[in-house]
Amino acid sequence: MKDKNNKKPKITYIDDGRTIADMSNLPSRAPWTKQGTNSSFKEIWRTYWQATKMMLKPTLIAVLFLVVIYLIITIIFWLM
């Protein structure tokens, strides 16, 4: 059991109406980021480029779709 002399002081929270929370007591980094990685730079770089190549085609399709929609709307308003 804990000694009665070593009690923690009770925290009283006061709402001052601000929307931003006080985060000054939080650790500066998440604990999992301190662990580091066992991967080499080459493995990390390869993983990055694999993910980039995987998303390149869907990104180009989305951009092409937006360009086509823009051109259609531009032509419609140009003819009016």
C-alpha positions in Angstrom: 0.0 0.0 0.0 1.0 3.6 -0.6 1.9 5.8 2.3 -0.7 8.4 3.2 2.0 11.0 3.0 2.8 10.3 -0.7 -0.7 11.0 -2.1 -0.9 12.7 -5.4 -2.6 16.1 -5.4 -6.1 16.0 -6.9 -6.3 17.8 -10.2 -9.1 20.3 -10.6 -10.1 21.0 -14.2 -11.6 24.4 -15.0 -13.4 25.0 -18.3 -12.5 28.4 -19.6 -14.4 28.0 -22.8 -11.4 27.6 -25.1 -11.6 25.0 -27.9 -7.9 24.1 -28.0 -6.9 21.5 -25.5 -3.8 21.9 -23.4 -1.4 19.2 -24.6 1.7 20.4 -22.8 2.0 17.2 -20.7 2.0 14.9 -23.7 5.3 13.3 -24.7 6.8 14.9 -27.8 6.8 11.8 -29.9 4.8 8.6 -30.0 6.5 5.7 -28.2 6.6 3.5 -31.3 8.7 6.1 -33.2 11.6 5.7 -30.7 12.0 2.1 -31.6 13.5 2.8 -35.0 13.7 0.3 -37.8 15.9 -2.6 -38.8 15.4 -1.9 -42.5 18.2 -0.6 -44.7 17.9 2.6 -46.8 17.7 0.4 -50.0 14.7 -1.5 -48.6 12.9 1.6 -47.5 13.5 3.3 -50.9 12.3 0.2 -52.7 9.1 0.1 -50.6 8.5 3.8 -51.3 8.8 3.4 -55.1 6.7 0.3 -55.1 3.9 2.2 -53.4 4.3 5.1 -55.7 4.2 3.0 -58.8 1.1 1.3 -57.4 -0.7 4.6 -57.0 0.5 6.2 -60.2 -2.1 4.7 -62.6 -5.2 5.5 -60.3 -3.9 9.1 -59.9 -3.4 9.6 -63.6 -6.9 8.3 -64.2 -8.4 10.6 -61.6 -6.6 13.6 -63.1 -7.6 12.7 -66.6 -11.2 12.4 -65.5 -11.1 15.8 -63.9 -9.6 17.3 -67.0 -12.3 15.8 -69.2 -15.0 17.1 -66.9 -13.4 20.5 -67.0 -13.2 20.5 -70.8 -16.8 19.4 -71.1 -18.0 22.2 -68.8 -15.8 24.8 -70.5 -17.2 23.8 -74.0 -20.8 23.9 -72.7 -20.4 27.4 -71.2 -18.4 28.6 -74.3 -21.2 27.6 -76.6 -23.9 29.4 -74.6 
